[in-house]
């Protein structure tokens, strides 16, 4: 469970966790989330909300795995803090006022924790995972709509789980190719 995270106002600099490593891992999460294949072939709506949900999904996968590594909690916290900082910066760049930013950040935190709880509960049950991604990302009440994306998530989680702990903490890994997973469905 990801409840160990302080959110968002108690942010701390990554410090000893290696800022470059945190930035590289977060960059990989964002880059994977933005791959056009998700929006063309997996029926993810190309909206700000769905793009945010794809970042949350990939962040959840990485934090889940990172917390399973020895000493991974500090690195997880640094990554989560970096995510919060990025969301805060994005809101401010979009012109969201200082008084509104904390409310938006709270909504982001609630979205993250709610989705994380749903994905944690559904992991290992393909139908439940398809339902969770259909509701949270695809905005489709038909759980079968999430089958392809859920299969990708299961493959990505399995792939990340195979990475040696030290390599995972260094960011020496990559997500599986969703185009390959999508072709398998």
N, C-alpha and C positions, 0 to 999 in steps of 0.2 A: 504494500500500500504506500502511496506517495504522500501520506499525511505528515511526514517529517519536514516538509518544506515550509520555511518561513515565507510569507507572501504579503505584499510586495514591498512594503515600506522598510523592512529590515534588511534591505539588500546589502551585500558585502562584496567587495571586489574579489575576483577569483583568487588573487594572491598566489599562494603556494600551489594551487591546482594548475597553474600555467594558463595564462590568459590566451595565448596563441592556440593551445589545445582546445579550450572551451570555444573559442571563436571558430575554429575549424570544424568541430563537431556540430555546433549550431548552424554553421554555413552548410554542412552536409544535410542537415535536417530540412532547412529552408529550400535548398536546391532540389532535393528529392520531392518535397511537397509541391513544388512548382512544375514538375515534369508535365509536359503537354499530354502525355499518354493518359494520365488520370482524367483529364477533362475531355479528351476525345473518345477514349475507349472504355473507361470505367464509369461513365455517366456522372462524374462529379460535376456539379454545376460550376461554371466559371464565374463565380461571384466572390466578392470580398469575404463574405461569411464562410463559404466553402473552402476558400484558400486558407483562411485562418484555421478552420477545422482540420485541414490536411496537415498544417504545421502542428496542431495539437496532437493528432494521431501519431505522427512520426516522433514528436517529442516524448509522448507517452512510451512508445516502443523503446526508445533509447534510455530514458530514465528507469524504466522497468529493468532493463538489462544491467544498467550501470549500478543500480542499487544491489544487484546480486553479486557484484564484485567485492573483493575484500578492500575496505577503505573507500568504496564507491560512494558512500553517502555525502562526503564533502564535495566530491566532484559533481555529483547530482545536484547538490545545492547550488554550486557555482553555475552550472548549466541552466538551472531554473531561474536563478537570479539574472543571468544574461538574457534569457527569454523575456523576463519582466522588463528589463531595461530597454530591450528592443521594442517591445510593445508600447512602452511609455514614450520612447523617442518617436515612434511612428505616429502616435496620436498627436503629439505636439507638432510634428511636421505637417500633419493634415489640418492644423489650425484649431484643434480642440483646446478649449480654454483651461487654464490652471484649476479652476473649480470643478470642472467636469472630468478631468483626467482620473482622479481617484475613483470616481464612480464607474468609469469605463474599465479601469484596472480591476476593480472588484468583480465586475461582470466577467472579465476574462478569466480571473481566478476561479470563479464559480463554474464557468464553462469547462475549464481544464479539469477541475476536481470531479465534476459530474461525469464528464466523458471518461476520465481515467477509471472511475468506479465502474462504469458500464462496461468498458473494455476489459478490465480485470475480471469481472464476473463472467464475461462471455468467452474469455480465452479458453480454448480447448473444446468448445462446443461450436462447430461451424454454423449451425442455424442461429444460435444466439449472437454470434459475432456478426453474421450477415444482417441480422435485425438491428444490432447496435450501430453499425456503419450506415445502414439504410436510413435510420432515424436521425442520426447525428450529423452525417455528412451529406447524404444524398437527398435529404428531406423527402423521403419516399416512405409511405406507410407499409409498402409491400416489402417484407423482409428479403424476398428473393432478389430484389433489386440490388442488394448488397453482396450477393454471392461472389462476384468476381473480386470486388475490393476486399472482402473478408478473406478470400483465398490468398490474395497478395499479403495481407496483414499476417496471416498464419505463417506464410513462407518467410516473410521478413523477420518475424519473431524467432522462428526456428533458425534462420541464418545467423541472426545476432547472437542467439544462445550458443552457437558453435564457436564463436570467436573467443580466443584465449583472453583471460581477464586483463593481463597487462596490455595486450594489443588493443583491447577495447578502451581501456582508460587512456591510451595514447592517441586514440582516434584512428588507429591503423586498421580500419575495416570499411566496408561500404554496404549500402542497402542492396538487396537483389534488384535486378532489372524488372520493373513492373510490366514491360512489354512482353517479356518471356512468360511471366506468370499469367498475364492476360491472354496470351495465345493458348495457354494450356486449358483455359476454361471453355 
